[in-house]
Amino acid sequence: MTYLRLIAASLAVCLSAVIANAAALRVSPIGLDLKMGSAASTVRLWNDARTATSVQVRVFRWTKVNGKERLDPTQDVVASPPITKLAPGTENLIRVVRVSKTPVSGTEAYRLVIDELPDPSKKVPGQVNVMIRHSIPVRFSE
């Protein structure tokens, strides 16, 4: 029985170390649905980690072709700032703006892709770093 307790305690220590180093990038809201007359909105990012993190924000047109989802680069909608660094425990606001002068006809669908960028100073040979990616639907409609 003592052997099992020792294994359980060791496992708990290992898991807590992994959780302590896990990234914690939160995003809200998880979708934007803008009606006619609204060309801009915001998304808030939070860094709940103990270290700073860099984030890249991009916008893609989101379509379905032959039953498969497709993301294409676009200049019709932009996000600002496109790259930001969040200190531990801080938040930042990302502005999403439809800059196209063409009126919305029907519904236009986009994806706001928010990527946590790897920290090159923390690269360890033989170790895989998993970064967070949020893909948020953005719709503009009449």
Contacts in CASP RR format, 6 or more apart in sequence:
PFRMAT RR
TARGET T0000
AUTHOR 0000-0000-0000
METHOD contacts of the structure
MODEL  1
MTYLRLIAASLAVCLSAVIANAAALRVSPIGLDLKMGSAASTVRLWNDAR
TATSVQVRVFRWTKVNGKERLDPTQDVVASPPITKLAPGTENLIRVVRVS
KTPVSGTEAYRLVIDELPDPSKKVPGQVNVMIRHSIPVRFSE
20 50 0 8 1.000
22 49 0 8 1.000
23 49 0 8 1.000
23 53 0 8 1.000
23 116 0 8 1.000
23 130 0 8 1.000
23 131 0 8 1.000
23 132 0 8 1.000
24 46 0 8 1.000
24 47 0 8 1.000
24 48 0 8 1.000
24 49 0 8 1.000
25 45 0 8 1.000
25 46 0 8 1.000
25 47 0 8 1.000
25 48 0 8 1.000
25 49 0 8 1.000
25 53 0 8 1.000
25 55 0 8 1.000
25 86 0 8 1.000
25 114 0 8 1.000
25 116 0 8 1.000
25 132 0 8 1.000
25 134 0 8 1.000
26 45 0 8 1.000
26 46 0 8 1.000
26 48 0 8 1.000
27 43 0 8 1.000
27 44 0 8 1.000
27 45 0 8 1.000
27 46 0 8 1.000
27 114 0 8 1.000
27 134 0 8 1.000
27 136 0 8 1.000
28 43 0 8 1.000
28 44 0 8 1.000
28 46 0 8 1.000
29 43 0 8 1.000
29 136 0 8 1.000
30 134 0 8 1.000
30 136 0 8 1.000
31 136 0 8 1.000
31 137 0 8 1.000
31 138 0 8 1.000
32 41 0 8 1.000
32 43 0 8 1.000
32 96 0 8 1.000
32 112 0 8 1.000
32 136 0 8 1.000
32 137 0 8 1.000
32 138 0 8 1.000
32 139 0 8 1.000
33 139 0 8 1.000
33 141 0 8 1.000
34 40 0 8 1.000
34 41 0 8 1.000
34 98 0 8 1.000
34 138 0 8 1.000
34 139 0 8 1.000
34 140 0 8 1.000
34 141 0 8 1.000
35 141 0 8 1.000
35 142 0 8 1.000
36 104 0 8 1.000
36 141 0 8 1.000
36 142 0 8 1.000
38 140 0 8 1.000
39 97 0 8 1.000
39 98 0 8 1.000
39 99 0 8 1.000
39 140 0 8 1.000
40 95 0 8 1.000
40 96 0 8 1.000
40 97 0 8 1.000
40 98 0 8 1.000
41 95 0 8 1.000
41 96 0 8 1.000
41 138 0 8 1.000
42 93 0 8 1.000
42 94 0 8 1.000
42 95 0 8 1.000
42 96 0 8 1.000
43 93 0 8 1.000
43 94 0 8 1.000
43 96 0 8 1.000
43 112 0 8 1.000
43 114 0 8 1.000
43 136 0 8 1.000
44 91 0 8 1.000
44 92 0 8 1.000
44 93 0 8 1.000
44 94 0 8 1.000
45 55 0 8 1.000
45 84 0 8 1.000
45 86 0 8 1.000
45 91 0 8 1.000
45 92 0 8 1.000
45 93 0 8 1.000
45 94 0 8 1.000
45 114 0 8 1.000
46 86 0 8 1.000
46 89 0 8 1.000
46 90 0 8 1.000
46 91 0 8 1.000
47 53 0 8 1.000
47 86 0 8 1.000
47 87 0 8 1.000
47 88 0 8 1.000
47 89 0 8 1.000
47 90 0 8 1.000
47 91 0 8 1.000
48 89 0 8 1.000
49 88 0 8 1.000
49 89 0 8 1.000
50 88 0 8 1.000
51 88 0 8 1.000
51 119 0 8 1.000
52 85 0 8 1.000
52 86 0 8 1.000
52 87 0 8 1.000
52 88 0 8 1.000
53 85 0 8 1.000
53 86 0 8 1.000
53 116 0 8 1.000
53 117 0 8 1.000
53 119 0 8 1.000
54 83 0 8 1.000
54 84 0 8 1.000
54 85 0 8 1.000
54 86 0 8 1.000
54 116 0 8 1.000
54 117 0 8 1.000
54 119 0 8 1.000
55 83 0 8 1.000
55 84 0 8 1.000
55 85 0 8 1.000
55 86 0 8 1.000
55 92 0 8 1.000
55 114 0 8 1.000
55 115 0 8 1.000
55 116 0 8 1.000
55 117 0 8 1.000
56 82 0 8 1.000
56 83 0 8 1.000
56 114 0 8 1.000
56 115 0 8 1.000
56 117 0 8 1.000
57 79 0 8 1.000
57 81 0 8 1.000
57 82 0 8 1.000
57 83 0 8 1.000
57 84 0 8 1.000
57 94 0 8 1.000
57 112 0 8 1.000
57 113 0 8 1.000
57 114 0 8 1.000
57 115 0 8 1.000
58 79 0 8 1.000
58 82 0 8 1.000
58 112 0 8 1.000
58 113 0 8 1.000
58 115 0 8 1.000
59 74 0 8 1.000
59 77 0 8 1.000
59 78 0 8 1.000
59 79 0 8 1.000
59 96 0 8 1.000
59 110 0 8 1.000
59 111 0 8 1.000
59 112 0 8 1.000
59 113 0 8 1.000
59 138 0 8 1.000
60 71 0 8 1.000
60 72 0 8 1.000
60 73 0 8 1.000
60 74 0 8 1.000
60 110 0 8 1.000
60 111 0 8 1.000
60 113 0 8 1.000
61 71 0 8 1.000
61 72 0 8 1.000
61 73 0 8 1.000
61 74 0 8 1.000
61 76 0 8 1.000
61 108 0 8 1.000
61 109 0 8 1.000
61 110 0 8 1.000
62 69 0 8 1.000
62 70 0 8 1.000
62 71 0 8 1.000
62 109 0 8 1.000
62 110 0 8 1.000
62 111 0 8 1.000
62 137 0 8 1.000
63 69 0 8 1.000
63 70 0 8 1.000
63 72 0 8 1.000
63 109 0 8 1.000
64 70 0 8 1.000
71 111 0 8 1.000
71 113 0 8 1.000
74 110 0 8 1.000
75 99 0 8 1.000
75 100 0 8 1.000
76 98 0 8 1.000
76 99 0 8 1.000
76 100 0 8 1.000
76 102 0 8 1.000
76 108 0 8 1.000
76 110 0 8 1.000
77 96 0 8 1.000
77 97 0 8 1.000
77 98 0 8 1.000
77 99 0 8 1.000
77 100 0 8 1.000
77 110 0 8 1.000
77 138 0 8 1.000
77 140 0 8 1.000
78 96 0 8 1.000
78 97 0 8 1.000
78 99 0 8 1.000
79 94 0 8 1.000
79 95 0 8 1.000
79 96 0 8 1.000
79 97 0 8 1.000
79 112 0 8 1.000
80 94 0 8 1.000
80 95 0 8 1.000
80 97 0 8 1.000
81 94 0 8 1.000
83 117 0 8 1.000
84 92 0 8 1.000
84 94 0 8 1.000
86 92 0 8 1.000
94 112 0 8 1.000
94 114 0 8 1.000
96 112 0 8 1.000
96 138 0 8 1.000
98 104 0 8 1.000
98 108 0 8 1.000
98 140 0 8 1.000
104 140 0 8 1.000
104 141 0 8 1.000
104 142 0 8 1.000
105 142 0 8 1.000
106 141 0 8 1.000
106 142 0 8 1.000
107 139 0 8 1.000
107 140 0 8 1.000
107 141 0 8 1.000
107 142 0 8 1.000
108 139 0 8 1.000
108 140 0 8 1.000
108 141 0 8 1.000
109 137 0 8 1.000
109 138 0 8 1.000
109 139 0 8 1.000
110 137 0 8 1.000
110 138 0 8 1.000
110 139 0 8 1.000
110 140 0 8 1.000
111 135 0 8 1.000
111 136 0 8 1.000
111 137 0 8 1.000
111 138 0 8 1.000
112 134 0 8 1.000
112 135 0 8 1.000
112 136 0 8 1.000
112 137 0 8 1.000
112 138 0 8 1.000
113 133 0 8 1.000
113 134 0 8 1.000
113 135 0 8 1.000
113 136 0 8 1.000
114 133 0 8 1.000
114 134 0 8 1.000
114 135 0 8 1.000
114 136 0 8 1.000
115 131 0 8 1.000
115 132 0 8 1.000
115 133 0 8 1.000
116 131 0 8 1.000
116 132 0 8 1.000
116 133 0 8 1.000
117 131 0 8 1.000
118 129 0 8 1.000
118 131 0 8 1.000
122 129 0 8 1.000
123 129 0 8 1.000
END
